[in-house]
Amino acid sequence: MADPIGYDTFAKLELRVAKVLEARPHPNADKLLLLQVDVGDQQKQIVAGIRQHYAPEQLVGKLIIIVNNLEPAMLRGEASNGMLLAATSGEKVILLTVDDPECVPGAKIK
């Protein structure tokens, strides 16, 4: 188990529902996908290391969970403005998704 954190530290994370608008392979990395997502009040790009587990067409339209306030990073020349959440189960990577299609992009996770 990782070191315990206090609630105040956890509360700094802004977890949101995001709708995947577009997904495409990263032009300079075999393991990365570029996702354009709608977070309600804005659209942003996220670079995710899930290319070996998901085809881009599988992701478009999905409601995923992201860390919305992660510090921006450049990954192989592309800006990433958040991080999607996924679980690992053996060799599988499973995106955390919302199963109710009426959930709006930008909804806060509490």
CYANA upper distance limits for C-alpha pairs under 8 A (distance plus 0.5 A):
  5 ILE  CA      9 THR  CA      6.83
  5 ILE  CA     10 PHE  CA      7.54
  6 GLY  CA     10 PHE  CA      7.07
  7 TYR  CA     11 ALA  CA      6.46
  8 ASP  CA     12 LYS  CA      7.20
  9 THR  CA     13 LEU  CA      8.21
 13 LEU  CA     67 VAL  CA      7.15
 13 LEU  CA     68 ASN  CA      8.28
 13 LEU  CA     69 ASN  CA      7.21
 13 LEU  CA     70 LEU  CA      8.41
 14 GLU  CA     67 VAL  CA      6.24
 14 GLU  CA     68 ASN  CA      5.95
 14 GLU  CA     69 ASN  CA      6.12
 14 GLU  CA    108 LYS  CA      7.94
 14 GLU  CA    109 ILE  CA      8.20
 15 LEU  CA     65 ILE  CA      7.23
 15 LEU  CA     66 ILE  CA      6.14
 15 LEU  CA     67 VAL  CA      5.25
 15 LEU  CA     68 ASN  CA      6.38
 15 LEU  CA     69 ASN  CA      8.45
 15 LEU  CA    108 LYS  CA      6.52
 15 LEU  CA    109 ILE  CA      5.68
 15 LEU  CA    110 LYS  CA      8.09
 16 ARG  CA     39 VAL  CA      7.57
 16 ARG  CA     65 ILE  CA      6.21
 16 ARG  CA     66 ILE  CA      6.01
 16 ARG  CA     67 VAL  CA      7.07
 16 ARG  CA     68 ASN  CA      6.75
 16 ARG  CA    105 PRO  CA      8.16
 16 ARG  CA    106 GLY  CA      5.92
 16 ARG  CA    107 ALA  CA      6.01
 16 ARG  CA    108 LYS  CA      5.15
 16 ARG  CA    109 ILE  CA      5.99
 17 VAL  CA     39 VAL  CA      7.08
 17 VAL  CA     63 LEU  CA      6.78
 17 VAL  CA     64 ILE  CA      6.16
 17 VAL  CA     65 ILE  CA      5.29
 17 VAL  CA     66 ILE  CA      6.92
 17 VAL  CA     98 VAL  CA      8.08
 17 VAL  CA    103 CYS  CA      8.47
 17 VAL  CA    104 VAL  CA      7.81
 17 VAL  CA    105 PRO  CA      5.72
 17 VAL  CA    106 GLY  CA      5.63
 17 VAL  CA    107 ALA  CA      5.75
 17 VAL  CA    108 LYS  CA      7.11
 17 VAL  CA    109 ILE  CA      7.74
 18 ALA  CA     37 VAL  CA      6.37
 18 ALA  CA     38 ASP  CA      5.87
 18 ALA  CA     39 VAL  CA      5.21
 18 ALA  CA     40 GLY  CA      7.98
 18 ALA  CA     63 LEU  CA      6.03
 18 ALA  CA     64 ILE  CA      5.82
 18 ALA  CA     65 ILE  CA      6.61
 18 ALA  CA     66 ILE  CA      7.14
 18 ALA  CA    105 PRO  CA      5.39
 18 ALA  CA    106 GLY  CA      6.48
 18 ALA  CA    107 ALA  CA      8.50
 19 LYS  CA     37 VAL  CA      5.88
 19 LYS  CA     38 ASP  CA      5.62
 19 LYS  CA     39 VAL  CA      7.30
 19 LYS  CA     60 VAL  CA      8.39
 19 LYS  CA     61 GLY  CA      6.52
 19 LYS  CA     62 LYS  CA      6.21
 19 LYS  CA     63 LEU  CA      5.05
 19 LYS  CA     64 ILE  CA      6.81
 19 LYS  CA    105 PRO  CA      6.22
 20 VAL  CA     35 LEU  CA      7.12
 20 VAL  CA     36 GLN  CA      6.57
 20 VAL  CA     37 VAL  CA      5.00
 20 VAL  CA     38 ASP  CA      7.06
 20 VAL  CA     59 LEU  CA      6.91
 20 VAL  CA     60 VAL  CA      5.56
 20 VAL  CA     61 GLY  CA      5.72
 20 VAL  CA     62 LYS  CA      6.07
 20 VAL  CA     63 LEU  CA      7.06
 20 VAL  CA     64 ILE  CA      7.88
 21 LEU  CA     35 LEU  CA      7.93
 21 LEU  CA     36 GLN  CA      5.99
 21 LEU  CA     37 VAL  CA      5.81
 21 LEU  CA     38 ASP  CA      7.24
 21 LEU  CA     60 VAL  CA      6.04
 21 LEU  CA     61 GLY  CA      6.60
 22 GLU  CA     35 LEU  CA      6.19
 22 GLU  CA     36 GLN  CA      5.53
 22 GLU  CA     37 VAL  CA      7.57
 22 GLU  CA     56 PRO  CA      8.33
 22 GLU  CA     59 LEU  CA      8.34
 22 GLU  CA     60 VAL  CA      6.12
 23 ALA  CA     33 LEU  CA      7.14
 23 ALA  CA     34 LEU  CA      6.13
 23 ALA  CA     35 LEU  CA      5.01
 23 ALA  CA     36 GLN  CA      6.92
 23 ALA  CA     56 PRO  CA      5.35
 23 ALA  CA     57 GLU  CA      7.47
 23 ALA  CA     59 LEU  CA      7.19
 23 ALA  CA     60 VAL  CA      6.89
 24 ARG  CA     33 LEU  CA      6.14
 24 ARG  CA     34 LEU  CA      5.84
 24 ARG  CA     35 LEU  CA      7.21
 24 ARG  CA     56 PRO  CA      5.97
 25 PRO  CA     29 ALA  CA      8.46
 25 PRO  CA     30 ASP  CA      8.26
 25 PRO  CA     32 LEU  CA      6.92
 25 PRO  CA     33 LEU  CA      5.04
 25 PRO  CA     34 LEU  CA      6.53
 25 PRO  CA     51 ARG  CA      7.68
 25 PRO  CA     56 PRO  CA      7.67
 26 HIS  CA     30 ASP  CA      7.66
 26 HIS  CA     31 LYS  CA      8.49
 26 HIS  CA     32 LEU  CA      5.95
 26 HIS  CA     33 LEU  CA      5.57
 26 HIS  CA     34 LEU  CA      6.18
 28 ASN  CA     76 ARG  CA      6.98
 28 ASN  CA     77 GLY  CA      8.49
 29 ALA  CA     76 ARG  CA      7.54
 30 ASP  CA     51 ARG  CA      7.68
 31 LYS  CA     49 GLY  CA      5.82
 31 LYS  CA     50 ILE  CA      6.84
 31 LYS  CA     51 ARG  CA      5.43
 31 LYS  CA     52 GLN  CA      6.55
 32 LEU  CA     47 VAL  CA      7.00
 32 LEU  CA     48 ALA  CA      5.89
 32 LEU  CA     49 GLY  CA      4.84
 32 LEU  CA     50 ILE  CA      6.52
 32 LEU  CA     51 ARG  CA      5.74
 33 LEU  CA     47 VAL  CA      6.27
 33 LEU  CA     48 ALA  CA      5.84
 33 LEU  CA     49 GLY  CA      6.88
 33 LEU  CA     50 ILE  CA      7.03
 33 LEU  CA     51 ARG  CA      6.06
 33 LEU  CA     56 PRO  CA      7.95
 34 LEU  CA     45 GLN  CA      7.26
 34 LEU  CA     46 ILE  CA      6.48
 34 LEU  CA     47 VAL  CA      5.27
 34 LEU  CA     48 ALA  CA      7.07
 35 LEU  CA     45 GLN  CA      6.00
 35 LEU  CA     46 ILE  CA      5.65
 35 LEU  CA     47 VAL  CA      6.75
 35 LEU  CA     48 ALA  CA      8.00
 36 GLN  CA     43 GLN  CA      7.33
 36 GLN  CA     44 LYS  CA      6.18
 36 GLN  CA     45 GLN  CA      5.07
 36 GLN  CA     46 ILE  CA      7.01
 37 VAL  CA     43 GLN  CA      6.00
 37 VAL  CA     44 LYS  CA      6.01
 37 VAL  CA     45 GLN  CA      6.76
 37 VAL  CA     46 ILE  CA      7.94
 38 ASP  CA     42 GLN  CA      6.56
 38 ASP  CA     43 GLN  CA      4.98
 38 ASP  CA     44 LYS  CA      7.22
 38 ASP  CA    105 PRO  CA      6.69
 38 ASP  CA    106 GLY  CA      7.95
 39 VAL  CA     43 GLN  CA      6.48
 39 VAL  CA     44 LYS  CA      8.14
 39 VAL  CA    105 PRO  CA      5.55
 39 VAL  CA    106 GLY  CA      4.79
 39 VAL  CA    107 ALA  CA      8.45
 40 GLY  CA    104 VAL  CA      7.81
 40 GLY  CA    105 PRO  CA      5.25
 40 GLY  CA    106 GLY  CA      4.63
 40 GLY  CA    107 ALA  CA      8.06
 41 ASP  CA    106 GLY  CA      7.41
 44 LYS  CA     81 ASN  CA      6.84
 45 GLN  CA     79 ALA  CA      7.42
 45 GLN  CA     80 SER  CA      6.19
 45 GLN  CA     81 ASN  CA      6.29
 45 GLN  CA     82 GLY  CA      8.10
 46 ILE  CA     79 ALA  CA      7.80
 46 ILE  CA     80 SER  CA      4.94
 46 ILE  CA     81 ASN  CA      5.90
 46 ILE  CA     82 GLY  CA      6.09
 46 ILE  CA     83 MET  CA      6.83
 46 ILE  CA     84 LEU  CA      8.14
 47 VAL  CA     75 LEU  CA      7.62
 47 VAL  CA     78 GLU  CA      7.93
 47 VAL  CA     79 ALA  CA      7.75
 47 VAL  CA     80 SER  CA      5.55
 47 VAL  CA     81 ASN  CA      8.39
 47 VAL  CA     83 MET  CA      8.03
 48 ALA  CA     83 MET  CA      7.70
 48 ALA  CA     84 LEU  CA      7.63
 50 ILE  CA     54 TYR  CA      6.56
 50 ILE  CA     93 VAL  CA      7.96
 51 ARG  CA     55 ALA  CA      7.00
 51 ARG  CA     56 PRO  CA      8.28
 53 HIS  CA     92 LYS  CA      7.72
 53 HIS  CA     93 VAL  CA      6.88
 54 TYR  CA     58 GLN  CA      6.91
 54 TYR  CA     59 LEU  CA      7.80
 55 ALA  CA     59 LEU  CA      7.66
 56 PRO  CA     60 VAL  CA      7.47
 62 LYS  CA     97 THR  CA      7.69
 63 LEU  CA     97 THR  CA      6.03
 63 LEU  CA     98 VAL  CA      5.98
 63 LEU  CA     99 ASP  CA      8.29
 63 LEU  CA    101 PRO  CA      8.27
 63 LEU  CA    105 PRO  CA      7.93
 64 ILE  CA     84 LEU  CA      7.55
 64 ILE  CA     85 LEU  CA      8.17
 64 ILE  CA     95 LEU  CA      7.51
 64 ILE  CA     96 LEU  CA      6.36
 64 ILE  CA     97 THR  CA      4.81
 64 ILE  CA     98 VAL  CA      6.70
 65 ILE  CA     84 LEU  CA      6.36
 65 ILE  CA     85 LEU  CA      6.26
 65 ILE  CA     96 LEU  CA      6.37
 65 ILE  CA     97 THR  CA      6.52
 65 ILE  CA     98 VAL  CA      8.01
 66 ILE  CA     82 GLY  CA      7.07
 66 ILE  CA     83 MET  CA      5.83
 66 ILE  CA     84 LEU  CA      4.68
 66 ILE  CA     85 LEU  CA      6.20
 67 VAL  CA     82 GLY  CA      6.01
 67 VAL  CA     83 MET  CA      5.65
 67 VAL  CA     84 LEU  CA      6.84
 67 VAL  CA     85 LEU  CA      7.91
 68 ASN  CA     81 ASN  CA      7.97
 68 ASN  CA     82 GLY  CA      5.61
 68 ASN  CA     83 MET  CA      7.56
 69 ASN  CA     81 ASN  CA      8.39
 69 ASN  CA     82 GLY  CA      6.91
 70 LEU  CA     81 ASN  CA      7.27
 70 LEU  CA     82 GLY  CA      5.60
 70 LEU  CA     83 MET  CA      7.42
 71 GLU  CA     81 ASN  CA      7.43
 71 GLU  CA     82 GLY  CA      7.72
 72 PRO  CA     79 ALA  CA      7.39
 72 PRO  CA     80 SER  CA      6.14
 72 PRO  CA     81 ASN  CA      5.15
 72 PRO  CA     82 GLY  CA      7.23
 73 ALA  CA     79 ALA  CA      6.30
 73 ALA  CA     80 SER  CA      5.76
 73 ALA  CA     81 ASN  CA      7.26
 74 MET  CA     78 GLU  CA      5.81
 74 MET  CA     79 ALA  CA      5.05
 74 MET  CA     80 SER  CA      6.54
 75 LEU  CA     79 ALA  CA      6.84
 75 LEU  CA     80 SER  CA      7.34
 84 LEU  CA     95 LEU  CA      8.19
 84 LEU  CA     96 LEU  CA      8.49
 85 LEU  CA     95 LEU  CA      6.73
 85 LEU  CA     96 LEU  CA      6.23
 86 ALA  CA     93 VAL  CA      6.91
 86 ALA  CA     94 ILE  CA      5.81
 86 ALA  CA     95 LEU  CA      4.69
 86 ALA  CA     96 LEU  CA      5.70
 87 ALA  CA     93 VAL  CA      6.23
 87 ALA  CA     94 ILE  CA      5.60
 87 ALA  CA     95 LEU  CA      6.86
 87 ALA  CA     96 LEU  CA      7.50
 88 THR  CA     92 LYS  CA      6.14
 88 THR  CA     93 VAL  CA      5.11
 88 THR  CA     94 ILE  CA      6.72
 89 SER  CA     93 VAL  CA      6.94
 89 SER  CA     94 ILE  CA      8.08
 98 VAL  CA    103 CYS  CA      7.98
103 CYS  CA    107 ALA  CA      7.58
